[in-house]
Amino acid sequence: MSVSIPSFRNRMRGKLQTRSGPPPVSLSRVLSKFGFCSRGAAEGMIQAGRVQVDGHVVRDADRRVDPQRSAIRVDGRPVKPEAKVYLMLNKPRGLLTTCDDPLNRGTVYDCLAGHGLPFLGPVGRLDRASEGLLLLTNDTRWSQHLLDPTSNIDKVYHVRIDRLPDEGMLARLQDGVIDEGEELVAKSARLLRSGERNAWLEVVLSEGKNRQIRRLMAQQGANVLRLVRVAVGGLPLGDIRKGEFRLLTEAERLSVAGDWRAAGNTATAHLPRT
């Protein structure tokens, strides 16, 4: 049977339009991307039978769904995407960068409680003993861009060590070391100031590896006494007090990630009154 050219083109156009939307993703990830909860919390709710997709209870957290077309409910209430939120927190020392600690220790989310925010994920991490600038957002694409090593986004740290460095030590930090089979290197390292027995260094990283600065210093025989992240991608910590946060301006959001335009819901978020 012959098919007219216009009819064939119309059918193909319809197929292309059908496939042009976002690919299905796991149900637990959708709840996280919507800013409803963390992915781990979503998995627990799904397994408990609290989540419905298109009117049916789903207990498989890996079930693929279309976030734009599927009707998702948790405990009978519809779940929809939250406005994108981008904020910077001055993380105090002693808090974990996690939303759930089995030992019930303090976390960075204690600083956000009571402000009516959607669930926000940290952009990278600061370990419990570290402090300073921590970005949080529910825009996973923006976060992934910042964390991608190919983006070459600098993170600036002020580091107090228990010894006086010489030029050789600073050069070795920038030459890099192999620790536990992993290459660790600082983009730059310079002396800020020194006392009789210790010194403050400025260390710039363009990649993020677990406890990277502490491991780099240990390779040089130095212990880290204090570690403060003071800037990310040209965005300074500024004068935010410890434990406090503020929303990023649109200009800051774009500048910290370079030439980046977030996709999806980019509505400006405002903190609810408390």
C-alpha atoms as an extended CHARMM CRD file, in Angstrom:
* protein
*
       274  EXT
         1         1  MET       CA              0.0000000000        0.0000000000        0.0000000000  PROA      1               0.0000000000
         2         2  SER       CA              1.4000000000        3.3510000000       -0.9400000000  PROA      2               0.0000000000
         3         3  VAL       CA              1.6850000000        6.1500000000        1.6030000000  PROA      3               0.0000000000
         4         4  SER       CA              1.5310000000        9.7700000000        0.5200000000  PROA      4               0.0000000000
         5         5  ILE       CA              4.5830000000       11.8770000000        1.3190000000  PROA      5               0.0000000000
         6         6  PRO       CA              2.6580000000       14.4390000000        3.4260000000  PROA      6               0.0000000000
         7         7  SER       CA              1.0350000000       11.6420000000        5.4530000000  PROA      7               0.0000000000
         8         8  PHE       CA              4.4070000000        9.9630000000        6.0670000000  PROA      8               0.0000000000
         9         9  ARG       CA              5.9750000000       13.2400000000        7.1680000000  PROA      9               0.0000000000
        10        10  ASN       CA              3.1160000000       13.9650000000        9.5600000000  PROA      10              0.0000000000
        11        11  ARG       CA              3.5010000000       10.5410000000       11.1840000000  PROA      11              0.0000000000
        12        12  MET       CA              7.2430000000       10.9690000000       11.5750000000  PROA      12              0.0000000000
        13        13  ARG       CA              6.7640000000       14.4720000000       12.9870000000  PROA      13              0.0000000000
        14        14  GLY       CA              4.3910000000       13.0550000000       15.5730000000  PROA      14              0.0000000000
        15        15  LYS       CA              6.9170000000       10.3780000000       16.5800000000  PROA      15              0.0000000000
        16        16  LEU       CA              9.6950000000       12.9280000000       16.9100000000  PROA      16              0.0000000000
        17        17  GLN       CA              7.5270000000       15.1760000000       19.0570000000  PROA      17              0.0000000000
        18        18  THR       CA              6.6420000000       12.2270000000       21.2780000000  PROA      18              0.0000000000
        19        19  ARG       CA             10.3080000000       11.3970000000       21.7910000000  PROA      19              0.0000000000
        20        20  SER       CA             11.4760000000       14.9770000000       22.2480000000  PROA      20              0.0000000000
        21        21  GLY       CA             10.4460000000       15.2030000000       25.9230000000  PROA      21              0.0000000000
        22        22  PRO       CA             12.7020000000       14.3190000000       28.8380000000  PROA      22              0.0000000000
        23        23  PRO       CA             13.5100000000       10.6120000000       29.1730000000  PROA      23              0.0000000000
        24        24  PRO       CA             11.8060000000        8.6730000000       31.9710000000  PROA      24              0.0000000000
        25        25  VAL       CA             13.7670000000        8.5840000000       35.2270000000  PROA      25              0.0000000000
        26        26  SER       CA             13.4560000000        6.5710000000       38.4210000000  PROA      26              0.0000000000
        27        27  LEU       CA             10.5910000000        7.4430000000       40.7420000000  PROA      27              0.0000000000
        28        28  SER       CA             12.9210000000        8.1100000000       43.6830000000  PROA      28              0.0000000000
        29        29  ARG       CA             14.9360000000       10.5310000000       41.5850000000  PROA      29              0.0000000000
        30        30  VAL       CA             11.8020000000       12.3720000000       40.4620000000  PROA      30              0.0000000000
        31        31  LEU       CA             10.7850000000       13.0190000000       44.0750000000  PROA      31              0.0000000000
        32        32  SER       CA             14.2850000000       14.3160000000       44.7740000000  PROA      32              0.0000000000
        33        33  LYS       CA             14.3830000000       16.4890000000       41.6380000000  PROA      33              0.0000000000
        34        34  PHE       CA             10.9970000000       17.9380000000       42.5330000000  PROA      34              0.0000000000
        35        35  GLY       CA             12.4640000000       19.1180000000       45.8290000000  PROA      35              0.0000000000
        36        36  PHE       CA             10.1240000000       16.9060000000       47.8530000000  PROA      36              0.0000000000
        37        37  CYS       CA             12.7240000000       14.9220000000       49.8080000000  PROA      37              0.0000000000
        38        38  SER       CA             16.1160000000       13.2840000000       49.5240000000  PROA      38              0.0000000000
        39        39  ARG       CA             16.5090000000       10.2700000000       47.2620000000  PROA      39              0.0000000000
        40        40  GLY       CA             17.0940000000        8.0140000000       50.2560000000  PROA      40              0.0000000000
        41        41  ALA       CA             13.9170000000        9.2370000000       51.9630000000  PROA      41              0.0000000000
        42        42  ALA       CA             12.0050000000        8.7400000000       48.7100000000  PROA      42              0.0000000000
        43        43  GLU       CA             13.1020000000        5.1180000000       48.5090000000  PROA      43              0.0000000000
        44        44  GLY       CA             11.7860000000        4.5100000000       52.0180000000  PROA      44              0.0000000000
        45        45  MET       CA              8.3970000000        6.0810000000       51.2600000000  PROA      45              0.0000000000
        46        46  ILE       CA              8.0740000000        4.1420000000       48.0190000000  PROA      46              0.0000000000
        47        47  GLN       CA              8.8700000000        0.8200000000       49.6820000000  PROA      47              0.0000000000
        48        48  ALA       CA              6.3350000000        1.6250000000       52.3990000000  PROA      48              0.0000000000
        49        49  GLY       CA              3.6040000000        1.9880000000       49.7710000000  PROA      49              0.0000000000
        50        50  ARG       CA              3.0510000000        5.7020000000       50.3560000000  PROA      50              0.0000000000
        51        51  VAL       CA              3.6220000000        6.7220000000       46.7260000000  PROA      51              0.0000000000
        52        52  GLN       CA              1.1630000000        6.4660000000       43.8540000000  PROA      52              0.0000000000
        53        53  VAL       CA              1.8080000000        6.9660000000       40.1450000000  PROA      53              0.0000000000
        54        54  ASP       CA             -1.2300000000        7.5800000000       37.9650000000  PROA      54              0.0000000000
        55        55  GLY       CA             -3.5140000000        6.2110000000       40.6700000000  PROA      55              0.0000000000
        56        56  HSD       CA             -1.5250000000        3.0410000000       41.4070000000  PROA      56              0.0000000000
        57        57  VAL       CA              0.7190000000        2.3180000000       44.3830000000  PROA      57              0.0000000000
        58        58  VAL       CA              4.3080000000        1.7810000000       43.2880000000  PROA      58              0.0000000000
        59        59  ARG       CA              6.7980000000        0.0410000000       45.5820000000  PROA      59              0.0000000000
        60        60  ASP       CA              9.7190000000       -0.0490000000       43.1690000000  PROA      60              0.0000000000
        61        61  ALA       CA             11.9760000000        2.9910000000       43.6520000000  PROA      61              0.0000000000
        62        62  ASP       CA             13.6130000000        2.3180000000       40.2730000000  PROA      62              0.0000000000
        63        63  ARG       CA             10.3040000000        2.4080000000       38.3920000000  PROA      63              0.0000000000
        64        64  ARG       CA             10.7790000000        4.7170000000       35.3930000000  PROA      64              0.0000000000
        65        65  VAL       CA              8.2860000000        7.5500000000       35.1410000000  PROA      65              0.0000000000
        66        66  ASP       CA              7.8320000000       10.6500000000       33.0190000000  PROA      66              0.0000000000
        67        67  PRO       CA              8.1360000000       13.6030000000       35.4320000000  PROA      67              0.0000000000
        68        68  GLN       CA              6.1170000000       15.8730000000       33.1320000000  PROA      68              0.0000000000
        69        69  ARG       CA              3.2060000000       13.5510000000       32.4410000000  PROA      69              0.0000000000
        70        70  SER       CA              2.9020000000       11.2010000000       35.4280000000  PROA      70              0.0000000000
        71        71  ALA       CA              0.5340000000       12.0980000000       38.2720000000  PROA      71              0.0000000000
        72        72  ILE       CA              2.5290000000       11.4160000000       41.4320000000  PROA      72              0.0000000000
        73        73  ARG       CA              1.0500000000       11.4580000000       44.9290000000  PROA      73              0.0000000000
        74        74  VAL       CA              2.5750000000       10.8720000000       48.3530000000  PROA      74              0.0000000000
        75        75  ASP       CA              0.1250000000       10.0050000000       51.1290000000  PROA      75              0.0000000000
        76        76  GLY       CA             -2.6400000000       11.0440000000       48.7380000000  PROA      76              0.0000000000
        77        77  ARG       CA             -1.2570000000       14.5350000000       48.1550000000  PROA      77              0.0000000000
        78        78  PRO       CA             -0.0470000000       15.5460000000       44.6780000000  PROA      78              0.0000000000
        79        79  VAL       CA              3.6700000000       16.2050000000       44.2700000000  PROA      79              0.0000000000
        80        80  LYS       CA              4.7340000000       18.8940000000       41.8260000000  PROA      80              0.0000000000
        81        81  PRO       CA              8.0610000000       20.5750000000       41.0440000000  PROA      81              0.0000000000
        82        82  GLU       CA              9.1240000000       23.2730000000       43.4770000000  PROA      82              0.0000000000
        83        83  ALA       CA             10.4990000000       26.5820000000       42.2950000000  PROA      83              0.0000000000
        84        84  LYS       CA             14.2570000000       26.3250000000       41.9780000000  PROA      84              0.0000000000
        85        85  VAL       CA             16.0970000000       27.4700000000       45.0910000000  PROA      85              0.0000000000
        86        86  TYR       CA             19.7950000000       28.3310000000       45.2750000000  PROA      86              0.0000000000
        87        87  LEU       CA             21.3700000000       29.3290000000       48.5560000000  PROA      87              0.0000000000
        88        88  MET       CA             24.7070000000       29.6830000000       50.2830000000  PROA      88              0.0000000000
        89        89  LEU       CA             25.2670000000       28.6040000000       53.8760000000  PROA      89              0.0000000000
        90        90  ASN       CA             28.1570000000       29.3780000000       56.1860000000  PROA      90              0.0000000000
        91        91  LYS       CA             28.5840000000       25.8580000000       57.5270000000  PROA      91              0.0000000000
        92        92  PRO       CA             29.7700000000       25.7240000000       61.1330000000  PROA      92              0.0000000000
        93        93  ARG       CA             32.3820000000       23.2330000000       62.2090000000  PROA      93              0.0000000000
        94        94  GLY       CA             30.9140000000       20.0610000000       63.7240000000  PROA      94              0.0000000000
        95        95  LEU       CA             27.9250000000       19.6480000000       61.4050000000  PROA      95              0.0000000000
        96        96  LEU       CA             27.5910000000       16.8410000000       58.8720000000  PROA      96              0.0000000000
        97        97  THR       CA             26.7270000000       17.5280000000       55.2390000000  PROA      97              0.0000000000
        98        98  THR       CA             23.9170000000       14.9970000000       55.1350000000  PROA      98              0.0000000000
        99        99  CYS       CA             20.1750000000       15.0210000000       55.6990000000  PROA      99              0.0000000000
       100       100  ASP       CA             20.0340000000       11.8720000000       57.8110000000  PROA      100             0.0000000000
       101       101  ASP       CA             22.6170000000       10.6660000000       60.3100000000  PROA      101             0.0000000000
       102       102  PRO       CA             21.9840000000        7.3060000000       62.0360000000  PROA      102             0.0000000000
       103       103  LEU       CA             23.8780000000        8.5750000000       65.1000000000  PROA      103             0.0000000000
       104       104  ASN       CA             21.5800000000       11.6070000000       65.3290000000  PROA      104             0.0000000000
       105       105  ARG       CA             24.4250000000       14.0980000000       65.1300000000  PROA      105             0.0000000000
       106       106  GLY       CA             23.8880000000       17.6680000000       63.9850000000  PROA      106             0.0000000000
       107       107  THR       CA             23.6540000000       18.3170000000       60.2420000000  PROA      107             0.0000000000
       108       108  VAL       CA             23.6060000000       21.3620000000       57.9690000000  PROA      108             0.0000000000
       109       109  TYR       CA             19.8440000000       20.8930000000       57.6590000000  PROA      109             0.0000000000
       110       110  ASP       CA             19.4850000000       22.0430000000       61.2590000000  PROA      110             0.0000000000
       111       111  CYS       CA             20.4620000000       25.4900000000       59.9420000000  PROA      111             0.0000000000
       112       112  LEU       CA             17.6150000000       25.4370000000       57.3900000000  PROA      112             0.0000000000
       113       113  ALA       CA             14.8230000000       24.1670000000       59.6380000000  PROA      113             0.0000000000
       114       114  GLY       CA             11.7740000000       26.3550000000       60.0840000000  PROA      114             0.0000000000
       115       115  HSD       CA             12.1940000000       28.4350000000       56.9290000000  PROA      115             0.0000000000
       116       116  GLY       CA              9.6610000000       26.6310000000       54.7100000000  PROA      116             0.0000000000
       117       117  LEU       CA             12.2380000000       25.5190000000       52.1570000000  PROA      117             0.0000000000
       118       118  PRO       CA             11.8130000000       22.5370000000       49.8230000000  PROA      118             0.0000000000
       119       119  PHE       CA             14.3270000000       19.7410000000       50.1310000000  PROA      119             0.0000000000
       120       120  LEU       CA             17.7320000000       21.0100000000       48.9740000000  PROA      120             0.0000000000
       121       121  GLY       CA             20.7690000000       18.9120000000       48.1690000000  PROA      121             0.0000000000
       122       122  PRO       CA             24.3200000000       20.0350000000       48.9260000000  PROA      122             0.0000000000
       123       123  VAL       CA             26.5400000000       20.9080000000       45.9710000000  PROA      123             0.0000000000
       124       124  GLY       CA             29.5150000000       18.8270000000       47.0380000000  PROA      124             0.0000000000
       125       125  ARG       CA             30.3710000000       18.3460000000       50.6650000000  PROA      125             0.0000000000
       126       126  LEU       CA             32.3620000000       19.7220000000       53.5450000000  PROA      126             0.0000000000
       127       127  ASP       CA             33.4010000000       17.1450000000       56.1240000000  PROA      127             0.0000000000
       128       128  ARG       CA             32.3560000000       17.4570000000       59.7350000000  PROA      128             0.0000000000
       129       129  ALA       CA             35.5190000000       19.2930000000       60.8340000000  PROA      129             0.0000000000
       130       130  SER       CA             35.4470000000       21.7170000000       57.8920000000  PROA      130             0.0000000000
       131       131  GLU       CA             33.4960000000       24.9580000000       57.6600000000  PROA      131             0.0000000000
       132       132  GLY       CA             32.6010000000       27.7870000000       55.3430000000  PROA      132             0.0000000000
       133       133  LEU       CA             30.7580000000       28.1930000000       52.0630000000  PROA      133             0.0000000000
       134       134  LEU       CA             28.3360000000       25.4060000000       51.1900000000  PROA      134             0.0000000000
       135       135  LEU       CA             25.9010000000       25.7170000000       48.2790000000  PROA      135             0.0000000000
       136       136  LEU       CA             22.5450000000       23.9430000000       48.3810000000  PROA      136             0.0000000000
       137       137  THR       CA             19.8940000000       23.6710000000       45.6740000000  PROA      137             0.0000000000
       138       138  ASN       CA             17.0530000000       21.5890000000       44.2920000000  PROA      138             0.0000000000
       139       139  ASP       CA             18.2960000000       22.2050000000       40.7380000000  PROA      139             0.0000000000
       140       140  THR       CA             20.1250000000       18.9380000000       40.0740000000  PROA      140             0.0000000000
       141       141  ARG       CA             21.3870000000       19.9700000000       36.6360000000  PROA      141             0.0000000000
       142       142  TRP       CA             22.9780000000       23.1290000000       38.0230000000  PROA      142             0.0000000000
       143       143  SER       CA             24.5190000000       21.1050000000       40.8410000000  PROA      143             0.0000000000
       144       144  GLN       CA             25.8800000000       18.4730000000       38.4740000000  PROA      144             0.0000000000
       145       145  HSD       CA             27.4330000000       21.1810000000       36.3200000000  PROA      145             0.0000000000
       146       146  LEU       CA             29.2350000000       22.6560000000       39.3250000000  PROA      146             0.0000000000
       147       147  LEU       CA             30.5190000000       19.2310000000       40.3770000000  PROA      147             0.0000000000
       148       148  ASP       CA             31.6280000000       18.1240000000       36.9150000000  PROA      148             0.0000000000
       149       149  PRO       CA             35.4700000000       18.1510000000       36.8290000000  PROA      149             0.0000000000
       150       150  THR       CA             35.3870000000       19.3350000000       33.2220000000  PROA      150             0.0000000000
       151       151  SER       CA             33.6740000000       22.5580000000       34.3510000000  PROA      151             0.0000000000
       152       152  ASN       CA             36.9120000000       23.6180000000       36.0940000000  PROA      152             0.0000000000
       153       153  ILE       CA             35.1290000000       25.6320000000       38.7590000000  PROA      153             0.0000000000
       154       154  ASP       CA             37.5850000000       26.7660000000       41.4240000000  PROA      154             0.0000000000
       155       155  LYS       CA             37.0010000000       26.2760000000       45.1380000000  PROA      155             0.0000000000
       156       156  VAL       CA             39.1200000000       28.4680000000       47.4230000000  PROA      156             0.0000000000
       157       157  TYR       CA             40.0640000000       27.3650000000       50.9370000000  PROA      157             0.0000000000
       158       158  HSD       CA             41.9140000000       28.9740000000       53.8250000000  PROA      158             0.0000000000
       159       159  VAL       CA             43.8070000000       26.2810000000       55.6640000000  PROA      159             0.0000000000
       160       160  ARG       CA             45.5980000000       26.5150000000       58.9880000000  PROA      160             0.0000000000
       161       161  ILE       CA             48.3480000000       23.9030000000       59.4210000000  PROA      161             0.0000000000
       162       162  ASP       CA             50.5490000000       22.9730000000       62.3690000000  PROA      162             0.0000000000
       163       163  ARG       CA             53.8720000000       23.8670000000       60.7610000000  PROA      163             0.0000000000
       164       164  LEU       CA             55.6090000000       26.5860000000       58.8140000000  PROA      164             0.0000000000
       165       165  PRO       CA             55.6890000000       25.7960000000       55.0960000000  PROA      165             0.0000000000
       166       166  ASP       CA             58.6000000000       26.4650000000       52.7960000000  PROA      166             0.0000000000
       167       167  GLU       CA             58.5430000000       27.0870000000       49.0600000000  PROA      167             0.0000000000
       168       168  GLY       CA             59.2750000000       23.4290000000       48.4240000000  PROA      168             0.0000000000
       169       169  MET       CA             56.1560000000       22.3410000000       50.2680000000  PROA      169             0.0000000000
       170       170  LEU       CA             53.9590000000       24.8000000000       48.3810000000  PROA      170             0.0000000000
       171       171  ALA       CA             55.4360000000       23.5980000000       45.0850000000  PROA      171             0.0000000000
       172       172  ARG       CA             54.7980000000       19.9490000000       45.9690000000  PROA      172             0.0000000000
       173       173  LEU       CA             51.1550000000       20.6730000000       46.7180000000  PROA      173             0.0000000000
       174       174  GLN       CA             50.8110000000       21.9870000000       43.1770000000  PROA      174             0.0000000000
       175       175  ASP       CA             52.8600000000       19.1680000000       41.6510000000  PROA      175             0.0000000000
       176       176  GLY       CA             50.4700000000       16.6570000000       43.1650000000  PROA      176             0.0000000000
       177       177  VAL       CA             50.8100000000       13.3710000000       45.0250000000  PROA      177             0.0000000000
       178       178  ILE       CA             49.4770000000        9.8480000000       44.7740000000  PROA      178             0.0000000000
       179       179  ASP       CA             47.4890000000        8.8140000000       47.8290000000  PROA      179             0.0000000000
       180       180  GLU       CA             45.7750000000        5.4250000000       48.0250000000  PROA      180             0.0000000000
       181       181  GLY       CA             46.1400000000        5.1330000000       44.2630000000  PROA      181             0.0000000000
       182       182  GLU       CA             44.4370000000        8.4800000000       43.6300000000  PROA      182             0.0000000000
       183       183  GLU       CA             46.1390000000       11.5780000000       42.2520000000  PROA      183             0.0000000000
       184       184  LEU       CA             45.6510000000       14.6700000000       44.4120000000  PROA      184             0.0000000000
       185       185  VAL       CA             46.7690000000       18.1110000000       43.3060000000  PROA      185             0.0000000000
       186       186  ALA       CA             46.1530000000       21.7420000000       44.2240000000  PROA      186             0.0000000000
       187       187  LYS       CA             45.6420000000       24.2350000000       41.4280000000  PROA      187             0.0000000000
       188       188  SER       CA             47.5210000000       26.7920000000       43.5330000000  PROA      188             0.0000000000
       189       189  ALA       CA             48.8480000000       27.1530000000       47.0650000000  PROA      189             0.0000000000
       190       190  ARG       CA             50.2850000000       30.2370000000       48.7310000000  PROA      190             0.0000000000
       191       191  LEU       CA             51.1700000000       31.4720000000       52.1860000000  PROA      191             0.0000000000
       192       192  LEU       CA             48.6820000000       33.9130000000       53.7060000000  PROA      192             0.0000000000
       193       193  ARG       CA             50.3280000000       34.5110000000       57.0800000000  PROA      193             0.0000000000
       194       194  SER       CA             52.3860000000       32.6400000000       59.6520000000  PROA      194             0.0000000000
       195       195  GLY       CA             53.0740000000       32.6110000000       63.3740000000  PROA      195             0.0000000000
       196       196  GLU       CA             55.7480000000       30.9170000000       65.3990000000  PROA      196             0.0000000000
       197       197  ARG       CA             54.4960000000       27.3540000000       64.9530000000  PROA      197             0.0000000000
       198       198  ASN       CA             51.6700000000       27.3700000000       62.4250000000  PROA      198             0.0000000000
       199       199  ALA       CA             50.5370000000       29.0980000000       59.2660000000  PROA      199             0.0000000000
       200       200  TRP       CA             47.5140000000       29.9300000000       57.1490000000  PROA      200             0.0000000000
       201       201  LEU       CA             47.5770000000       28.9070000000       53.4840000000  PROA      201             0.0000000000
       202       202  GLU       CA             45.2500000000       29.6740000000       50.6000000000  PROA      202             0.0000000000
       203       203  VAL       CA             44.6310000000       26.5330000000       48.5730000000  PROA      203             0.0000000000
       204       204  VAL       CA             42.6310000000       26.4730000000       45.3360000000  PROA      204             0.0000000000
       205       205  LEU       CA             41.1310000000       23.2560000000       43.9730000000  PROA      205             0.0000000000
       206       206  SER       CA             39.4740000000       22.7450000000       40.6100000000  PROA      206             0.0000000000
       207       207  GLU       CA             38.2740000000       19.2490000000       41.4420000000  PROA      207             0.0000000000
       208       208  GLY       CA             36.5360000000       17.6880000000       44.3930000000  PROA      208             0.0000000000
       209       209  LYS       CA             37.8710000000       14.5140000000       45.9800000000  PROA      209             0.0000000000
       210       210  ASN       CA             37.1910000000       13.1160000000       49.4110000000  PROA      210             0.0000000000
       211       211  ARG       CA             39.1730000000       14.9640000000       52.1180000000  PROA      211             0.0000000000
       212       212  GLN       CA             41.5360000000       16.1510000000       49.3940000000  PROA      212             0.0000000000
       213       213  ILE       CA             43.2520000000       19.0010000000       51.2480000000  PROA      213             0.0000000000
       214       214  ARG       CA             43.7030000000       17.0110000000       54.4560000000  PROA      214             0.0000000000
       215       215  ARG       CA             45.2530000000       14.1550000000       52.4930000000  PROA      215             0.0000000000
       216       216  LEU       CA             47.5010000000       16.5330000000       50.5380000000  PROA      216             0.0000000000
       217       217  MET       CA             48.7680000000       18.1090000000       53.7640000000  PROA      217             0.0000000000
       218       218  ALA       CA             49.2860000000       14.7410000000       55.4330000000  PROA      218             0.0000000000
       219       219  GLN       CA             51.5560000000       13.7600000000       52.5550000000  PROA      219             0.0000000000
       220       220  GLN       CA             53.6770000000       16.8010000000       53.4490000000  PROA      220             0.0000000000
       221       221  GLY       CA             53.7940000000       15.9240000000       57.1420000000  PROA      221             0.0000000000
       222       222  ALA       CA             51.3350000000       18.6660000000       58.1190000000  PROA      222             0.0000000000
       223       223  ASN       CA             48.1260000000       18.3930000000       60.1090000000  PROA      223             0.0000000000
       224       224  VAL       CA             45.1450000000       20.5950000000       59.3040000000  PROA      224             0.0000000000
       225       225  LEU       CA             44.0370000000       22.6130000000       62.3260000000  PROA      225             0.0000000000
       226       226  ARG       CA             41.2590000000       24.4880000000       60.5490000000  PROA      226             0.0000000000
       227       227  LEU       CA             39.8000000000       24.3820000000       57.0410000000  PROA      227             0.0000000000
       228       228  VAL       CA             37.4370000000       27.0490000000       55.7170000000  PROA      228             0.0000000000
       229       229  ARG       CA             35.9950000000       27.2190000000       52.2050000000  PROA      229             0.0000000000
       230       230  VAL       CA             35.8570000000       30.9230000000       51.3630000000  PROA      230             0.0000000000
       231       231  ALA       CA             34.7600000000       30.9730000000       47.6990000000  PROA      231             0.0000000000
       232       232  VAL       CA             33.2990000000       28.8470000000       44.9080000000  PROA      232             0.0000000000
       233       233  GLY       CA             33.5540000000       29.8800000000       41.2740000000  PROA      233             0.0000000000
       234       234  GLY       CA             34.2710000000       33.4860000000       42.1670000000  PROA      234             0.0000000000
       235       235  LEU       CA             31.3830000000       33.6330000000       44.6580000000  PROA      235             0.0000000000
       236       236  PRO       CA             32.8090000000       34.7160000000       48.0480000000  PROA      236             0.0000000000
       237       237  LEU       CA             31.4790000000       33.6290000000       51.4170000000  PROA      237             0.0000000000
       238       238  GLY       CA             31.2830000000       37.2550000000       52.4380000000  PROA      238             0.0000000000
       239       239  ASP       CA             30.0460000000       38.3060000000       55.8520000000  PROA      239             0.0000000000
       240       240  ILE       CA             27.3970000000       35.6300000000       56.4360000000  PROA      240             0.0000000000
       241       241  ARG       CA             27.5970000000       34.5360000000       60.0600000000  PROA      241             0.0000000000
       242       242  LYS       CA             28.1800000000       30.8910000000       60.9360000000  PROA      242             0.0000000000
       243       243  GLY       CA             25.0360000000       28.8300000000       60.7090000000  PROA      243             0.0000000000
       244       244  GLU       CA             23.2220000000       31.4240000000       58.6120000000  PROA      244             0.0000000000
       245       245  PHE       CA             22.3320000000       31.3910000000       54.9040000000  PROA      245             0.0000000000
       246       246  ARG       CA             20.9530000000       33.5500000000       52.1410000000  PROA      246             0.0000000000
       247       247  LEU       CA             19.5090000000       33.0110000000       48.6800000000  PROA      247             0.0000000000
       248       248  LEU       CA             21.7290000000       33.6250000000       45.6820000000  PROA      248             0.0000000000
       249       249  THR       CA             20.8120000000       36.3980000000       43.3050000000  PROA      249             0.0000000000
       250       250  GLU       CA             20.2050000000       35.4040000000       39.7020000000  PROA      250             0.0000000000
       251       251  ALA       CA             23.4900000000       37.0620000000       38.7170000000  PROA      251             0.0000000000
       252       252  GLU       CA             25.3500000000       35.0360000000       41.3590000000  PROA      252             0.0000000000
       253       253  ARG       CA             23.6600000000       31.8180000000       40.2980000000  PROA      253             0.0000000000
       254       254  LEU       CA             24.7420000000       32.3010000000       36.7230000000  PROA      254             0.0000000000
       255       255  SER       CA             28.2350000000       33.6090000000       37.4650000000  PROA      255             0.0000000000
       256       256  VAL       CA             29.2450000000       30.8940000000       39.9160000000  PROA      256             0.0000000000
       257       257  ALA       CA             28.6200000000       28.2430000000       37.2530000000  PROA      257             0.0000000000
       258       258  GLY       CA             30.1360000000       30.1310000000       34.3470000000  PROA      258             0.0000000000
       259       259  ASP       CA             28.1040000000       30.2830000000       31.1310000000  PROA      259             0.0000000000
       260       260  TRP       CA             25.2080000000       28.2800000000       32.4770000000  PROA      260             0.0000000000
       261       261  ARG       CA             21.4880000000       28.5420000000       31.9500000000  PROA      261             0.0000000000
       262       262  ALA       CA             19.3910000000       26.2840000000       34.1450000000  PROA      262             0.0000000000
       263       263  ALA       CA             16.6400000000       24.4110000000       32.3580000000  PROA      263             0.0000000000
       264       264  GLY       CA             13.1150000000       23.8660000000       33.5880000000  PROA      264             0.0000000000
       265       265  ASN       CA             11.4500000000       25.8690000000       36.3320000000  PROA      265             0.0000000000
       266       266  THR       CA             13.6630000000       28.8720000000       37.0230000000  PROA      266             0.0000000000
       267       267  ALA       CA             11.0930000000       30.9080000000       38.9190000000  PROA      267             0.0000000000
       268       268  THR       CA             12.6430000000       33.1240000000       41.5570000000  PROA      268             0.0000000000
       269       269  ALA       CA             12.1510000000       31.6240000000       44.9890000000  PROA      269             0.0000000000
       270       270  HSD       CA             11.3970000000       33.7100000000       48.0530000000  PROA      270             0.0000000000
       271       271  LEU       CA             11.7020000000       32.6040000000       51.6420000000  PROA      271             0.0000000000
       272       272  PRO       CA              8.3150000000       32.2400000000       53.2960000000  PROA      272             0.0000000000
       273       273  ARG       CA              7.6550000000       34.4000000000       56.3190000000  PROA      273             0.0000000000
       274       274  THR       CA              8.1700000000       32.6050000000       59.5910000000  PROA      274             0.0000000000
